[in-house]
Amino acid sequence: MTGSSGLLRLFRILTLFESQSLNMVTQKNTSLLSYNSFHFDVNASELVSVKSVNELQELLHTKTPLLVLGGGSNILLTRNVEGLVVKIDILGIEEVKEDNTHIYVRVGAGENWHSFVEYTMKRNWGGLENLSLIPGNVGAAPIQNIGAYGVELKDSFYELEAYDRKEKKVYSFAVNDCRFAYRDSIFKSAEKGRYIILNVTFVLRKTPVLHTSYGAIREELKIMGVKSPTIQDISAAVIKIRRSKLPDPADIGNAGSFFKNPVVDQSKFLSLSSKYAEMPAYPHEDQSVKLAAGWLIEQCGWKGYRKGDAGVHKDQALVLVNYGKATGREILDLSEKINLSVTKKFGIHLDSEVNIF
Ligand SMILES: Cc1cc2nc3c(=O)[nH]c(=O)nc-3n(C[C@H](O)[C@H](O)[C@H](O)COP(=O)(O)OP(=O)(O)OC[C@H]3O[C@@H](n4cnc5c(N)ncnc54)[C@H](O)[C@@H]3O)c2cc1C
């Protein structure tokens, strides 16, 4: 974390702060229905959209937000928010530097993730193609080090700037400061809730390197009749696979994978695989093994389960869904029941990938 550049930036911000008249959009007693992909109809006493660092500074001067929101696609709202919700709508895409091989692009936290991926595809900058169509905004992407089809955000990450709510300063974080791991970072674990991400700088390849290790991508490229794929082909293949496999939150409320895939040590893996020979398993770091949470849940008979409007998707056991009027509490209760049965059958506790409020 580099405090000095943060302090310089803070000085710039404060100077600007005094000379600008700010115009934040504030809503009182408003429903968050259209601000979360589960479509829970919870109330926020106050919802403020901030479009610049100055606005955020001004707001935090007098108020303490209970919830910071991006696109709302990874959050389970189990109750009304009796206080302030800040929606981070800071926009802007800026090419900050380049060398012979790479281009460095700084992106405002409020930019839509997939729109930014499309922006990079148009310019033939490689790195983010496998992460196409992941919902949400750029500012939340480092929080759980978003990943899909063999690629993670950390692979194209250069740095980010975040406002420290404790020290009331802006700091820069390089890749090692973020402690990225599988669906995790310092922002989701050790320092959860402390920092508000303002912008993220990506380092993208001028000569792309393709990641086609996932069988589904290779199969889709074959169906598309592509023999020498480009990053645009990979992006198109990923979009097709995702559309065919994952429920669209516009049609049915969900937040993607509800649980993380559990990581177990060798001895646990060997004892389970001797009993369940067909159990999917993938090598992970330090000899550990990643299991498929969806498979474990399916084996416990939950796939397609529905009680009222809370359920488990009929094709994806890892995706919990709101068919209409389910509450966050009902989905949370369902997730706890699922977890208990997985623990009972396999001796494994599942961690939530979704952020619970
Ligand atoms: C259909 C579907 C498919 C998905 N597929 C994938 C996938 O393949 N891979 C994957 O990794 N994820 C996936 N997700 C999860 C989700 O898209 C990502 O986690 C995404 O990064 C969330 O972005 P968001 O802006 O919607 O975050 P939000 O839901 O708004 O927020 C998520 C968390 O980050 C915090 N937060 C948000 N913005 C900021 C900020 N600027 N500063 C500090 N904290 C902040 C919030 O308080 C909350 O705790 C999927 C979700 C859905 C609905």
The ligand as an SDF file (V2000), in Angstrom:
LIG
                    3D

 53 58  0  0  0  0  0  0  0  0999 V2000
  -25.6550  -14.5720  -12.9590 C   0  0  0  0  0  0  0  0  0  0  0  0
  -24.4090  -14.2690  -12.1930 C   0  0  0  0  0  0  0  0  0  0  0  0
  -23.2080  -14.8420  -12.5880 C   0  0  0  0  0  0  0  0  0  0  0  0
  -22.0270  -14.5770  -11.8910 C   0  0  0  0  0  0  0  0  0  0  0  0
  -20.8630  -15.1450  -12.3140 N   0  0  0  0  0  0  0  0  0  0  0  0
  -19.7080  -14.9010  -11.6550 C   0  0  0  0  0  0  0  0  0  0  0  0
  -18.4790  -15.4800  -12.1030 C   0  0  0  0  0  0  0  0  0  0  0  0
  -18.4360  -16.1920  -13.1020 O   0  0  0  0  0  0  0  0  0  0  0  0
  -17.3570  -15.2130  -11.3950 N   0  0  0  0  0  0  0  0  0  0  0  0
  -17.3580  -14.4090  -10.3020 C   0  0  0  0  0  0  0  0  0  0  0  0
  -16.3030  -14.2110   -9.7070 O   0  0  0  0  0  0  0  0  0  0  0  0
  -18.5160  -13.8140   -9.8710 N   0  0  0  0  0  0  0  0  0  0  0  0
  -19.6710  -14.0480  -10.5200 C   0  0  0  0  0  0  0  0  0  0  0  0
  -20.8410  -13.4730  -10.0840 N   0  0  0  0  0  0  0  0  0  0  0  0
  -20.8260  -12.6030   -8.8960 C   0  0  0  0  0  0  0  0  0  0  0  0
  -20.7310  -11.0930   -9.2320 C   0  0  0  0  0  0  0  0  0  0  0  0
  -21.0050  -10.8590  -10.5600 O   0  0  0  0  0  0  0  0  0  0  0  0
  -19.3370  -10.5300   -8.8810 C   0  0  0  0  0  0  0  0  0  0  0  0
  -18.9980  -10.8000   -7.5620 O   0  0  0  0  0  0  0  0  0  0  0  0
  -19.2570   -9.0210   -9.1140 C   0  0  0  0  0  0  0  0  0  0  0  0
  -17.9350   -8.5890   -8.9910 O   0  0  0  0  0  0  0  0  0  0  0  0
  -20.1430   -8.2430   -8.1480 C   0  0  0  0  0  0  0  0  0  0  0  0
  -20.1370   -6.8930   -8.5790 O   0  0  0  0  0  0  0  0  0  0  0  0
  -21.2390   -5.8790   -8.0810 P   0  0  0  0  0  0  0  0  0  0  0  0
  -20.8390   -4.5260   -8.5520 O   0  0  0  0  0  0  0  0  0  0  0  0
  -22.5810   -6.3350   -8.4850 O   0  0  0  0  0  0  0  0  0  0  0  0
  -21.0490   -5.9880   -6.5110 O   0  0  0  0  0  0  0  0  0  0  0  0
  -22.1270   -5.7760   -5.3620 P   0  0  0  0  0  0  0  0  0  0  0  0
  -23.0460   -6.9480   -5.3010 O   0  0  0  0  0  0  0  0  0  0  0  0
  -22.7460   -4.4280   -5.4570 O   0  0  0  0  0  0  0  0  0  0  0  0
  -21.1800   -5.8050   -4.0890 O   0  0  0  0  0  0  0  0  0  0  0  0
  -20.4860   -6.9780   -3.7340 C   0  0  0  0  0  0  0  0  0  0  0  0
  -19.6900   -6.6960   -2.4440 C   0  0  0  0  0  0  0  0  0  0  0  0
  -18.6870   -5.7280   -2.7000 O   0  0  0  0  0  0  0  0  0  0  0  0
  -18.9130   -4.5220   -1.9280 C   0  0  0  0  0  0  0  0  0  0  0  0
  -18.6220   -3.4140   -2.8410 N   0  0  0  0  0  0  0  0  0  0  0  0
  -19.2250   -3.1400   -4.0300 C   0  0  0  0  0  0  0  0  0  0  0  0
  -18.6140   -2.1000   -4.6200 N   0  0  0  0  0  0  0  0  0  0  0  0
  -17.6100   -1.7070   -3.7990 C   0  0  0  0  0  0  0  0  0  0  0  0
  -16.6210   -0.6770   -3.8510 C   0  0  0  0  0  0  0  0  0  0  0  0
  -16.5180    0.1670   -4.8830 N   0  0  0  0  0  0  0  0  0  0  0  0
  -15.7430   -0.5720   -2.8030 N   0  0  0  0  0  0  0  0  0  0  0  0
  -15.8190   -1.4180   -1.7410 C   0  0  0  0  0  0  0  0  0  0  0  0
  -16.7470   -2.3910   -1.6320 N   0  0  0  0  0  0  0  0  0  0  0  0
  -17.6200   -2.5410   -2.6570 C   0  0  0  0  0  0  0  0  0  0  0  0
  -20.3550   -4.6040   -1.4580 C   0  0  0  0  0  0  0  0  0  0  0  0
  -20.5290   -3.9410   -0.2160 O   0  0  0  0  0  0  0  0  0  0  0  0
  -20.5560   -6.1070   -1.3360 C   0  0  0  0  0  0  0  0  0  0  0  0
  -20.0580   -6.5740   -0.1050 O   0  0  0  0  0  0  0  0  0  0  0  0
  -22.0490  -13.7100  -10.7660 C   0  0  0  0  0  0  0  0  0  0  0  0
  -23.2590  -13.1170  -10.3900 C   0  0  0  0  0  0  0  0  0  0  0  0
  -24.4320  -13.3840  -11.0810 C   0  0  0  0  0  0  0  0  0  0  0  0
  -25.7030  -12.7170  -10.6840 C   0  0  0  0  0  0  0  0  0  0  0  0
  1  2  1  0
  2  3  1  0
  2 52  2  0
  3  4  2  0
  4  5  1  0
  4 50  1  0
  5  6  2  0
  6  7  1  0
  6 13  1  0
  7  8  2  0
  7  9  1  0
  9 10  1  0
 10 11  2  0
 10 12  1  0
 12 13  2  0
 13 14  1  0
 14 15  1  0
 14 50  1  0
 15 16  1  0
 16 17  1  0
 16 18  1  0
 18 19  1  0
 18 20  1  0
 20 21  1  0
 20 22  1  0
 22 23  1  0
 23 24  1  0
 24 25  2  0
 24 26  1  0
 24 27  1  0
 27 28  1  0
 28 29  2  0
 28 30  1  0
 28 31  1  0
 31 32  1  0
 32 33  1  0
 33 34  1  0
 33 48  1  0
 34 35  1  0
 35 36  1  0
 35 46  1  0
 36 37  1  0
 36 45  1  0
 37 38  2  0
 38 39  1  0
 39 40  1  0
 39 45  2  0
 40 41  1  0
 40 42  2  0
 42 43  1  0
 43 44  2  0
 44 45  1  0
 46 47  1  0
 46 48  1  0
 48 49  1  0
 50 51  2  0
 51 52  1  0
 52 53  1  0
M  END
$$$$
